Amino acid sequence: MVQFPKLVGAAAFAIPLSLSFAAHARTVLLPPQRESAWADVSAGGMRGLTIGPIENARHSGKGYGTEAYTRALDEAVQMGATWVSLTPFGRVENLTGRGVDLTFEAPFEENRAAVLKGIELAHQRGLKVLLVPHLWVMSGEWRALIDPGSDEGWATWAESYAQFLLHWADVAEEGGAEMLSVGVELRSWVTTSRAELFLPIIHGVRSRYRGLLTYSANWDDVDQTAILQQLDVIGINAFYPLAENEGASLAELCEGGQRVTSKLERLAKTEKKPILLTEIGYKTVTNPAVKPWIWPEDMKQIVLSENDQAEATYALLHGMFEKPWFAGFFVWRVYADPADVSQEPEYGFSPRGKLAERVIRDAFTALWAADGNEDFYTPLGRHKSTSHGLFWGGVHFHRAPGGL
């Protein structure tokens, strides 16, 4: 396992704590970041599955913490997952950034209790938890483009976002979640000079939450993200395109995946931090690796293809497992009721019951460099399972010689 140099804490920056954290901070501050923070907690590569919430009142009894949710957890364990990601939301009316409403479909206290129960049930099954508070922009626009427009507006927005995040940091601390994402795709903030406003927020979170911190950067702006040195793990929502044109072969997709791996390796070496793919996923359509970020509901002229989804998933991941800086990945996504098909069309990102699930299972049951083992015999690593490999698209991934 690679050891990374000591991380720089937010307090090392000469930036005034203008936000009102003092009233909330614990009397005893937490110990400084450790060189081995990720290694100490993860105990190997993070094999993750994102479980989306079902909070709408029309879906009573299907959200986090319910009996239906326990089936999603059990399926995650059966797939070989060691982590799950839970994604509660706050509501933002539009891109003017006037504030975050903690109530999202259900009152905050109800969602809070449901997430705490969700963490508890995951822990009962031996799963670690990444908590990822998201922003839902009610106007339908992308959260990455939020812009309050003035110094005063940004200060107000930062204060509101801080309170939103601190509420969920308290939930993560109370429930014992092992990792917390301090934000998701906040490009207009953390890739600009406004990033200074985010540093006191991270400091405030660390004063009351003892787990690991990451941030879920978008795949195309992580290199410009100014808060990476304040994190324990660099997180990326990794909807990378692997080909420019439709009809790319598996070999061509793998070349695209290798370009991604090389780029991430440079980032890991520059920042001296492990990298976690906080979201990965390709839709169940033909050529999903050309523009993977397009939301399923925005697509037209859809042609289903489990094979193309599986190939894209394999091509992105296949070169990463031998890299000691690769902390792991979270599949985007299944839902709190795994059988509820109302949450996403059949051509969406979920791999459940599809060929892509077989790729993910194979990846989960492989040994990675992050596990401390340097022997690799197959494209996905040295198998711990007794599987005879995957068959799809005419490709056969053989098990390791002699097996385990």
Sequence and secondary structure as in RCSB ss.txt:
>XXXX:A:sequence
MVQFPKLVGAAAFAIPLSLSFAAHARTVLLPPQRESAWADVSAGGMRGLTIGPIENARHSGKGYGTEAYTRALDE
AVQMGATWVSLTPFGRVENLTGRGVDLTFEAPFEENRAAVLKGIELAHQRGLKVLLVPHLWVMSGEWRALIDPGS
DEGWATWAESYAQFLLHWADVAEEGGAEMLSVGVELRSWVTTSRAELFLPIIHGVRSRYRGLLTYSANWDDVDQT
AILQQLDVIGINAFYPLAENEGASLAELCEGGQRVTSKLERLAKTEKKPILLTEIGYKTVTNPAVKPWIWPEDMK
QIVLSENDQAEATYALLHGMFEKPWFAGFFVWRVYADPADVSQEPEYGFSPRGKLAERVIRDAFTALWAADGNED
FYTPLGRHKSTSHGLFWGGVHFHRAPGGL
>XXXX:A:secstr
         GGGS     SS TTTS SS      TTHHHHHHSS EEEEEEE    GGGTT STTSHHHHHHHHH
HHHHT SEEEE  EEEE STT    BS SSS HHHHHHHHHHHHHHHHHTT EEEE  EEEETTS  GGG    S
HHHHHHHHHHHHHHHHHHHHHHHHHT SEEEEEES HHHHTSGGGGGGHHHHHHHHTT  SEEEEEEETTTGGG 
TTGGG SSEEEE      SSTT  HHHHHHHHHHHHHHHHHHHHHHTS EEEEEE   SBSSTTTSTTS GGG  
S  B HHHHHHHHHHHHTTTTT TTEEEEEEEEEESSTT TTSS TTSS  TTSHHHHHHHHHHTEE GGGT   
  STT EESS     EETTEE    TT  
